[in-house]
Amino acid sequence: MKSGSCCQQNSNAAMAKRSSARAVGRVAKWIVPGVVLAAMPKCPLCLAAYVALFTGFGISLAAANFAWWFVAISCVAVLLYLAATAARGFCRRL
């Protein structure tokens, strides 16, 4: 005979699904900005060429330069925020 009710077993399975989904989300939060930053073209002219290649319309060099800096700063800001959040959580556990 099993101990516990059927409702308790269902909630344990649901909790396991939620915790695995949270783990995947935590990993994705770190991977996505890092991959974007690593895969991003290193010069604005290359970014303008990629935009023209993949979308079919061109952008000016000034717009590509702005977009390059915007994406780079955004990715670094997200990574710094995640690092600060992780450090704060680590300090709370001590």
Beta strands, then each sheet from edge to edge (+ up, - down):
end
